[in-house]
Amino acid sequence: ERESRGIGVWRRRGTGGQGARRERDREREREREREVKRMHRSCGRLSGVSSSAGVCAAAARRGLPASRRRGGLAQQQHNASVPAPRRVRPRASTEGSSSVLDNLDNLALVKKVALSGKVFQQISAREMFEALIAINQIKSKKPENLSKVLAGNEAGEGGSYWKLVYTVGKKNLNEATSKGTGSVGGNGGNFFPVTAVQNWNEETNRIQNGIFILGVFSLIFSGDFELVDKSAILYFDFDRLDISLGPLSFGFDLPANEERVGKKRPFFIWLHADEDIAIGRGRGGGIAVWKKVDKSYREDEGVYV
């Protein structure tokens, strides 16, 4: 009898435990239904946002608040209303060049850039332009010993050879001089895209101005020049043109131009010249920078060889 009563007690206790679990399950189900109803009401208010409605439906199927899905409805509505930031194409940075050039004066900066490689030159083009504008505005002392520096023949190589590096056109030069460099956009000037080398020989007073491409093509103008040391002006004119293409070459004399005599000839006014670089302003109104090149450079590039 005691055993049967014990079994009855055990059964009643077990039945009570199961009932409590069922009651808890029913309560969770009711809470879940209440959350789903609240969520549907929220989705009804956001029905104009299709992406939010889709999230609501997905959350409803799972019986979970939308705020727990993909950052929440409120955040998604905010994201939908705020346009994505516009991507801006990055500009070529000059930070690498500026850190090197910051402590240099204008002339030292021009020399540094002119004697550097192509990559450094391209990222320093604007600094080059602004330095040249400043140099052009300064009434400095005329370069000394121009004949020796520009056309000296001490090495017996037919004079001195100068590669054209950088040019600023008349329009940009005049605008930057009168209104400031900020009035000129872009780089302001250009590094010369092909190999152009000038040769001056003080012993013969002859000038050569040549374009050289890949060591197989050359176009060379030549003529007489006159250097006036006192005013730092070099007058010149061309009387011959020679052309070479691979093994083929030919040339001819150019007709004389009677109007181009005396001070009416083309000229360069030299702002600076030393053993490394030369800066000159041409008759056309622009400004240019050359760097001196040696025999090994000319042999490597097929220049005047």
Secondary structure per residue as TSV (DSSP state, phi and psi in degrees):
chain	resnum	aa	ss	phi	psi
A	1	E	-	360.0	-45.0
A	2	R	H	-62.0	-38.8
A	3	E	H	-63.1	-41.7
A	4	S	H	-66.6	-38.5
A	5	R	H	-64.7	-38.3
A	6	G	H	-61.9	-41.3
A	7	I	H	-63.9	-38.4
A	8	G	H	-64.3	-41.9
A	9	V	H	-62.0	-42.8
A	10	W	H	-62.1	-41.4
A	11	R	H	-65.8	-40.4
A	12	R	H	-64.3	-41.8
A	13	R	H	-62.7	-44.1
A	14	G	H	-62.3	-40.2
A	15	T	H	-65.3	-37.7
A	16	G	H	-64.6	-38.7
A	17	G	H	-65.0	-39.1
A	18	Q	H	-67.0	-38.0
A	19	G	H	-63.6	-39.9
A	20	A	H	-63.9	-40.5
A	21	R	H	-64.4	-41.5
A	22	R	H	-63.3	-37.3
A	23	E	H	-65.6	-41.4
A	24	R	H	-63.8	-40.2
A	25	D	H	-62.4	-42.0
A	26	R	H	-64.7	-37.4
A	27	E	H	-65.9	-41.4
A	28	R	H	-62.8	-38.7
A	29	E	H	-65.6	-41.0
A	30	R	H	-64.0	-40.2
A	31	E	H	-64.3	-38.1
A	32	R	H	-64.2	-41.7
A	33	E	H	-65.4	-38.7
A	34	R	H	-63.1	-40.4
A	35	E	H	-64.8	-39.3
A	36	V	H	-63.7	-42.0
A	37	K	H	-63.7	-43.2
A	38	R	H	-60.6	-38.4
A	39	M	H	-67.1	-40.8
A	40	H	H	-62.9	-38.8
A	41	R	H	-62.9	-40.8
A	42	S	H	-64.5	-41.6
A	43	C	H	-65.5	-32.5
A	44	G	H	-63.0	-36.1
A	45	R	H	-71.6	-24.0
A	46	L	T	-104.4	21.2
A	47	S	T	-63.2	-18.6
A	48	G	T	-74.6	-13.8
A	49	V	-	-104.6	102.5
A	50	S	H	-61.5	-39.1
A	51	S	H	-65.9	-36.2
A	52	S	H	-70.2	-39.4
A	53	A	H	-61.3	-39.4
A	54	G	H	-63.5	-39.7
A	55	V	H	-66.0	-39.5
A	56	C	H	-59.7	-46.3
A	57	A	H	-62.2	-42.2
A	58	A	H	-64.7	-40.3
A	59	A	H	-68.7	-36.5
A	60	A	H	-63.5	-40.1
A	61	R	H	-62.2	-30.1
A	62	R	H	-90.7	-7.5
A	63	G	T	68.6	28.3
A	64	L	-	-118.2	148.7
A	65	P	-	-60.2	140.9
A	66	A	G	-62.6	-25.9
A	67	S	G	-63.8	-17.2
A	68	R	G	-92.1	-3.3
A	69	R	S	-108.4	122.8
A	70	R	T	53.2	40.9
A	71	G	T	87.7	-2.5
A	72	G	-	94.4	152.5
A	73	L	H	-64.2	-40.8
A	74	A	H	-60.4	-42.6
A	75	Q	H	-67.6	-38.7
A	76	Q	H	-66.9	-39.7
A	77	Q	H	-62.3	-39.7
A	78	H	H	-63.2	-44.6
A	79	N	H	-63.0	-37.0
A	80	A	H	-68.8	-30.2
A	81	S	H	-86.7	-17.4
A	82	V	S	-101.1	117.7
A	83	P	-	-64.6	148.5
A	84	A	-	-66.3	144.8
A	85	P	-	-62.6	138.8
A	86	R	-	-73.2	132.0
A	87	R	-	-79.3	129.2
A	88	V	-	-106.6	129.4
A	89	R	-	-66.2	124.5
A	90	P	-	-67.3	142.6
A	91	R	-	-86.0	155.9
A	92	A	-	-60.5	126.3
A	93	S	-	-81.2	141.1
A	94	T	-	-108.9	12.1
A	95	E	H	-60.7	-40.3
A	96	G	H	-63.3	-36.9
A	97	S	H	-78.9	-38.3
A	98	S	H	-61.0	-38.9
A	99	S	H	-62.9	-28.0
A	100	V	H	-84.2	-32.7
A	101	L	H	-96.7	-11.6
A	102	D	T	-55.3	-38.7
A	103	N	T	-94.5	11.0
A	104	L	S	-99.4	145.7
A	105	D	-	-75.8	174.9
A	106	N	H	-60.2	-44.7
A	107	L	H	-66.8	-43.4
A	108	A	H	-63.6	-35.5
A	109	L	H	-64.7	-47.0
A	110	V	H	-59.8	-42.2
A	111	K	H	-65.1	-44.0
A	112	K	H	-57.7	-47.6
A	113	V	H	-69.9	-42.9
A	114	A	H	-61.7	-35.0
A	115	L	T	-91.6	0.3
A	116	S	S	-88.2	175.0
A	117	G	-	-76.1	174.3
A	118	K	H	-64.9	-38.8
A	119	V	H	-63.7	-47.8
A	120	F	H	-64.1	-36.7
A	121	Q	H	-62.2	-44.2
A	122	Q	H	-64.6	-38.0
A	123	I	H	-81.7	-5.4
A	124	S	T	-113.3	13.6
A	125	A	H	-61.6	-41.1
A	126	R	H	-67.9	-42.6
A	127	E	H	-60.9	-37.7
A	128	M	H	-61.1	-46.3
A	129	F	H	-59.5	-49.8
A	130	E	H	-65.3	-36.2
A	131	A	H	-66.6	-39.8
A	132	L	H	-66.6	-37.0
A	133	I	H	-62.0	-42.2
A	134	A	H	-64.7	-42.8
A	135	I	H	-63.3	-40.0
A	136	N	H	-65.3	-27.3
A	137	Q	H	-85.3	-15.5
A	138	I	S	-86.4	129.5
A	139	K	-	-86.7	79.8
A	140	S	-	-90.7	171.1
A	141	K	-	-67.3	140.6
A	142	K	-	-64.1	144.7
A	143	P	-	-58.2	143.8
A	144	E	S	-99.5	157.4
A	145	N	S	51.7	42.7
A	146	L	H	-58.5	-40.2
A	147	S	H	-60.1	-45.0
A	148	K	H	-68.4	-42.4
A	149	V	H	-68.6	-46.6
A	150	L	H	-83.3	-33.1
A	151	A	H	-132.2	16.0
A	152	G	-	-61.5	145.8
A	153	N	-	-122.0	36.8
A	154	E	T	-64.6	-32.6
A	155	A	T	-85.0	0.2
A	156	G	S	66.3	31.7
A	157	E	S	-107.7	19.2
A	158	G	S	81.0	34.4
A	159	G	S	99.7	-161.0
A	160	S	E	-111.8	153.0
A	161	Y	E	-123.4	133.1
A	162	W	E	-131.3	124.4
A	163	K	E	-92.2	128.7
A	164	L	E	-70.1	126.6
A	165	V	E	-108.9	-48.2
A	166	Y	E	-147.3	143.7
A	167	T	E	-136.6	147.6
A	168	V	E	-124.4	125.6
A	169	G	-	-71.4	164.5
A	170	K	H	-59.3	-44.2
A	171	K	H	-61.4	-49.8
A	172	N	H	-66.6	-37.2
A	173	L	H	-63.5	-46.5
A	174	N	H	-67.0	-40.6
A	175	E	H	-67.6	-43.1
A	176	A	H	-66.7	-33.2
A	177	T	H	-70.6	-38.9
A	178	S	H	-88.0	-33.1
A	179	K	H	-115.0	-7.5
A	180	G	-	101.1	154.6
A	181	T	G	-65.2	-24.6
A	182	G	G	-65.3	-17.2
A	183	S	G	-78.9	-9.5
A	184	V	S	-109.2	123.7
A	185	G	-	-85.3	175.7
A	186	G	T	65.7	-150.5
A	187	N	T	-80.8	-15.9
A	188	G	S	86.8	-40.4
A	189	G	S	-140.8	-172.6
A	190	N	E	-140.3	141.1
A	191	F	E	-76.7	134.3
A	192	F	-	-65.8	126.8
A	193	P	S	-76.3	-19.3
A	194	V	S	-122.1	170.4
A	195	T	E	-80.0	111.3
A	196	A	E	-125.0	119.5
A	197	V	E	-128.5	131.6
A	198	Q	E	-105.8	146.4
A	199	N	E	-127.6	124.2
A	200	W	E	-117.6	135.4
A	201	N	E	-124.7	111.3
A	202	E	T	-69.6	-21.3
A	203	E	T	-75.3	-33.0
A	204	T	T	-107.7	-10.0
A	205	N	T	53.5	39.7
A	206	R	E	-112.6	145.3
A	207	I	E	-119.1	142.8
A	208	Q	E	-125.8	136.7
A	209	N	E	-129.8	106.9
A	210	G	E	-122.9	150.1
A	211	I	E	-110.3	131.5
A	212	F	E	-129.9	130.9
A	213	I	E	-128.1	115.0
A	214	L	T	56.1	20.1
A	215	G	T	72.8	5.0
A	216	V	T	-118.0	-15.3
A	217	F	E	-132.8	138.5
A	218	S	E	-146.1	145.9
A	219	L	E	-133.1	115.1
A	220	I	E	-125.4	119.4
A	221	F	E	-93.2	143.8
A	222	S	E	-141.9	155.3
A	223	G	E	-178.0	-167.7
A	224	D	E	-94.2	153.0
A	225	F	E	-134.5	158.4
A	226	E	E	-133.0	123.1
A	227	L	E	-106.9	121.9
A	228	V	E	-101.8	99.6
A	229	D	T	-61.0	-38.2
A	230	K	T	-60.9	-41.2
A	231	S	T	-101.7	-0.6
A	232	A	T	57.4	39.6
A	233	I	E	-114.2	134.1
A	234	L	E	-114.5	111.3
A	235	Y	E	-90.8	146.9
A	236	F	E	-155.4	164.5
A	237	D	E	-157.5	153.4
A	238	F	E	-104.7	141.2
A	239	D	E	-127.1	1.4
A	240	R	E	-151.3	149.6
A	241	L	E	-131.0	128.3
A	242	D	E	-121.9	135.7
A	243	I	E	-126.9	135.9
A	244	S	E	-131.7	140.4
A	245	L	E	-139.8	102.5
A	246	G	T	61.5	-129.2
A	247	P	T	-79.5	-8.7
A	248	L	E	-91.7	138.5
A	249	S	E	-152.0	147.7
A	250	F	E	-157.1	163.5
A	251	G	E	-157.6	166.9
A	252	F	E	-157.5	156.9
A	253	D	E	-79.5	143.0
A	254	L	-	-91.0	145.0
A	255	P	-	-66.0	144.4
A	256	A	-	-70.4	143.9
A	257	N	-	-111.1	105.8
A	258	E	T	-66.3	-21.3
A	259	E	T	-78.9	-19.8
A	260	R	S	-97.2	76.7
A	261	V	-	-132.8	156.2
A	262	G	G	58.9	-130.9
A	263	K	G	-77.7	-2.6
A	264	K	G	-85.7	-4.4
A	265	R	S	-73.5	159.3
A	266	P	-	-58.9	154.1
A	267	F	E	-155.4	165.1
A	268	F	E	-123.5	134.4
A	269	I	E	-100.4	117.3
A	270	W	E	-85.8	121.7
A	271	L	E	-89.0	-27.9
A	272	H	E	-162.2	146.2
A	273	A	E	-157.4	129.8
A	274	D	-	-142.2	-164.1
A	275	E	S	-74.6	-5.7
A	276	D	S	-115.1	-47.1
A	277	I	E	-136.4	162.5
A	278	A	E	-137.9	141.2
A	279	I	E	-124.9	125.0
A	280	G	E	-141.0	152.7
A	281	R	E	-109.4	128.7
A	282	G	E	-90.4	170.9
A	283	R	T	-63.3	-30.2
A	284	G	T	-70.8	-9.3
A	285	G	S	102.5	-5.8
A	286	G	-	-91.8	179.7
A	287	I	E	-130.7	147.1
A	288	A	E	-141.7	157.2
A	289	V	E	-125.5	132.4
A	290	W	E	-118.1	155.5
A	291	K	E	-124.7	146.0
A	292	K	E	-76.3	137.5
A	293	V	E	-122.4	149.7
A	294	D	-	-102.4	-174.6
A	295	K	H	-64.9	-39.1
A	296	S	H	-63.5	-38.4
A	297	Y	H	-63.4	-45.0
A	298	R	H	-64.2	-37.1
A	299	E	H	-68.6	-39.0
A	300	D	H	-67.6	-36.6
A	301	E	H	-95.5	-3.6
A	302	G	T	68.0	41.6
A	303	V	-	-107.1	117.4
A	304	Y	-	52.6	51.3
A	305	V	-	-119.3	360.0
